[in-house]
Each structure stands twice: as structure tokens, then as C-alpha cells.
Amino acid sequence: MNHPRMWMALLCLACALCASGLAADSKSESLHPLNEQPPAKTTGESELRSQLETEYRAQLEKRVAQEKISMEGSLHSLWMSNAAVWTVLFTFVVLQALSARKRSAEIERLRRSRQGDQA
Amino acid sequence: MPDTPTRSTAVWVTVALGALGMVGVHVTLYLSYFYTPTQVTPGTLWVVTPDSGAPISLYESYRIFFIHLPSAYTTAACCGLTALGGVMYLLSRKPKWELLIVSAAETGLAVGAMVLLTGTLWADYAWGSGRLGSGWNWEARLTTMLILWLAFAALLVLRRAIDQPRQRSLATAVYGILLGPLYPLVSKAVDINRTSHPRSFSDLLSAPEIATTQRIASVGVVIALLSLVALRYTWNSVGNNLNTERAA
């Protein structure tokens, strides 16, 4: 991997990797406290109970949905960060191997030219 | 060290293992994040708090095993490769076997560090107080793994300390053979006494999603990490050729 552009590409990938953490658990995904309003007074206790239950269920479902989005968002960020780390590592492995091949060929060429000079 | 030929095969083995490993690791990561369930049943893995012996719910933390276990398998493979390289070098005196010992030891050092780090980070929350390093409790499994890691480092330091090439090769081969039995010792260390470290993963793996992911991780991540052995082999081989050419 002698080519400077290869190093630049790896450096850019590493920078992108560092920046990927910024996407993790963004503020918009964070949970907010419930905005609870006292229920309006009703005459019958059973009606009040039913109304409270409906409100509670609605708020609970909203909160569960928010939590699910937050969880999926953080998992996605983690997956992306990890995938970036391993991609950089194995791109490095493959490029190093190809560079070794190039260097071997260069050594062979030098050896042959030296043997030719001696002959 | 005598001259070694151009390792074209080693190059292509490295490229193939690296590419396959990249795919394997990504599939493993995807499955471990999006396919496997949260493990909430206490006691399905033999992990307990050291004081009370109460079973622990692992929740999301068990997902680290998909990297931790294959890293441990690769460390075991590196141990085996150093022993194999040592025996083959003593029998044939071919420099390629010495290269294999060195490459396996270098990779064993890196991957062994991964095992120690992932294990300790997980244990900090599984049976430690959550503070960094609190999971390290000097139990037999942890201590023998640390000894193995230090043994890989010692092999590489020993080589640097010997100037005479023939002596260096012989010492490397003999040390490589001695490294071989260390991993079985690490493996059996959990049976020595009561331990916080899981003895068996069979209960955890009874969940089909976890078992499938673990099988894929065992192949994909091990291939990925073994590509590091192939890479170091290729690179050391080229380095030797270069030194020979410079000396000529």
C-alpha cells in the first residue's frame, strides 16, 4: 500500500468512522417526560376510570413506539459503527496483501537484473 | 534466516480470507444486532454473582460473545499453529515454518488482547460493579488466558534478543512447541474450582436464533481473524526477501 491515495482513502474512512458516533442516540430520538394533564372531572366514577384508562393506554402506546424507534436507532448506529471498523480493518488487510505482492515482484525484478549484471 | 521464495499463494490466501472474513463479520454483526433476541431469563447461562451465587440476567450484554468466543477460538488456533510450525521446523528446517510460528504468535497476541478486553468489559457489568476493570477477579480462566497472552509476547521478545539466526530459529521452534499445550490449560481452567466465568454455553445456545448466529460467527469471525495470520506470514516473507536482497 505505497500509493498515497490509498492511505488518504483509509484516513477518510477512519474519519467517517469517528464521526459515525455523532449519529448515535440523537436528541430527537430521546424520550421526553410524559406531558400529563389532570383529567377533567366527570360525574360517574366508572366513566372517569374508563377515560383515564384510555388516556393511559394511548400515552403508553405512544411511549412504547418512541422507545422502539429510539432502540432501533441506537442499534442501527452501533451496527454502522462496528461495520465501519471491521470494513477498515479488512480493507487494510487486503490492501497490505496486494502491496506485499507488488513488493515481491519488485524484489524479483531487482534480483534478476542484478544476476543479469553479474552474468 | 535464509531466503524465502515469493509467496504468491500466500498473497491470494490472504486476500481471499480477508474478503471472506469481511463478509462473515458483517453477517455476524447484522444477525447479532437484528436477529437474536434479548436474553432475559436468569440462569440460562452459568453466570452468577460471586458473593451470593444468584443467577444473572444477561439482557443485551451476551451479544459480545459473538466476537469474544470466535476470538478465543482463533487464539486457540494460533496456539496450535505455533506448535505445528515448531514441530515442522525441527523436522524440515524450512524457514516457512518459522515464519508461520512468528505470524501465529503475532496474531495470537492481537486476538488474545481482544479476548481479554471483550471478556473484561462484559464481566465489569456481569459480575463486577460496573466500574472499568471491576470484572477482573484473577480466577483460573482469566489468569491462564493472561499467561497465554504474555507467552505470545515473550516469544516475540525472545526472538529479538537472539542475534544468531540459527539459534533464533531453533529457540522459536522449541518455544512454539511449548506454547501448544497452553490453550488446553486455559480451556480446562474453568473446571479447577468455582468460577464466575461461564462453564458451558449450551443453555444459551438452546435458543435457535442465538445458536445459528453463534455458528455463523464461529466460522465468519475465525476466518476473518485467521486472515491476519496469512497477512503477517506474507508480510514477514516479503520482509525476509527484502533483507536478503539488501544484503546481497
Boltz contact constraints between the chains, C-beta under 6 A:
constraints:
  - contact:
      token1: [A, 75]
      token2: [B, 33]
      max_distance: 6.0
  - contact:
      token1: [A, 79]
      token2: [B, 29]
      max_distance: 6.0
  - contact:
      token1: [A, 79]
      token2: [B, 33]
      max_distance: 6.0
  - contact:
      token1: [A, 82]
      token2: [B, 29]
      max_distance: 6.0
  - contact:
      token1: [A, 83]
      token2: [B, 26]
      max_distance: 6.0
  - contact:
      token1: [A, 83]
      token2: [B, 29]
      max_distance: 6.0
  - contact:
      token1: [A, 86]
      token2: [B, 25]
      max_distance: 6.0
  - contact:
      token1: [A, 90]
      token2: [B, 18]
      max_distance: 6.0
  - contact:
      token1: [A, 90]
      token2: [B, 21]
      max_distance: 6.0
  - contact:
      token1: [A, 90]
      token2: [B, 22]
      max_distance: 6.0
  - contact:
      token1: [A, 93]
      token2: [B, 18]
      max_distance: 6.0
  - contact:
      token1: [A, 93]
      token2: [B, 227]
      max_distance: 6.0
  - contact:
      token1: [A, 93]
      token2: [B, 231]
      max_distance: 6.0
  - contact:
      token1: [A, 94]
      token2: [B, 15]
      max_distance: 6.0
  - contact:
      token1: [A, 94]
      token2: [B, 18]
      max_distance: 6.0
  - contact:
      token1: [A, 96]
      token2: [B, 231]
      max_distance: 6.0
  - contact:
      token1: [A, 97]
      token2: [B, 11]
      max_distance: 6.0
  - contact:
      token1: [A, 97]
      token2: [B, 14]
      max_distance: 6.0
  - contact:
      token1: [A, 97]
      token2: [B, 15]
      max_distance: 6.0
  - contact:
      token1: [A, 97]
      token2: [B, 231]
      max_distance: 6.0
  - contact:
      token1: [A, 97]
      token2: [B, 234]
      max_distance: 6.0
  - contact:
      token1: [A, 100]
      token2: [B, 11]
      max_distance: 6.0
  - contact:
      token1: [A, 100]
      token2: [B, 234]
      max_distance: 6.0
  - contact:
      token1: [A, 100]
      token2: [B, 235]
      max_distance: 6.0
  - contact:
      token1: [A, 100]
      token2: [B, 238]
      max_distance: 6.0
  - contact:
      token1: [A, 101]
      token2: [B, 11]
      max_distance: 6.0
  - contact:
      token1: [A, 103]
      token2: [B, 238]
      max_distance: 6.0
  - contact:
      token1: [A, 104]
      token2: [B, 6]
      max_distance: 6.0
  - contact:
      token1: [A, 104]
      token2: [B, 238]
      max_distance: 6.0
  - contact:
      token1: [A, 107]
      token2: [B, 241]
      max_distance: 6.0
  - contact:
      token1: [A, 107]
      token2: [B, 242]
      max_distance: 6.0
  - contact:
      token1: [A, 107]
      token2: [B, 245]
      max_distance: 6.0
  - contact:
      token1: [A, 108]
      token2: [B, 6]
      max_distance: 6.0
  - contact:
      token1: [A, 110]
      token2: [B, 245]
      max_distance: 6.0
